[in-house]
Amino acid sequence: MSDYETLQKLAYGLIAIMFVFYFVESLVIYKQELAGDNGSDGNMTLTTAPTV
């Protein structure tokens, strides 16, 4: 296997890992928004950083 093929496999693996983390993060944010909408858990609402 050449160095190019190894680098290509590493790049594809990194992209796949990024997609997995993006998908998991979007699910967590979606669940937090649902919890904030119905008021079941006040600690799970999304907040923005205060502007200075």
N, C-alpha and C positions, 0 to 999 in steps of 0.2 A: 504494500500500500504506500502510495506516495505521500509526501508532506501535504500536498494540496488536498488530497482526499481526507486526510486526517483533520485538517483545518476546516474543511467544508462540513464534516460531521460534527465537529465542535460547535460551529456556527449554527447549524440546524438544531442541535441540542439546546443551545442557549436561547434561541428563538422560541422553541417549544416550552422551555421553563418559564420564559417571560409571559407567554400566553396563558399558562396555567396560573401563575400568580395574578395576572390581570383578571382572569375569570373568577378566581376565589375572592379577590378584593371587591369586585363588583357585586358578588353575592352578599358579602358582609355589609357593604354600604346599603344594598337594597333591603336587607333585613333590618338594619338600623332605621331606615326611613319608614318601614312598615311599623316598627315598634314606636316610633315617634308620632306617627299619624293617629294611632288609636289610643295613645296615652298609657299603654300598658307598662312601659318602663321609661321613666323620665331620664334615666342615665344613658340611654342608648341613642339620644338624638344627636344629629350632626351639628357641629358648631364651626364657625369660621374664626380665624385669628383676628384679634382686635386690631384695628388700624390705628396707627400712631400719627 
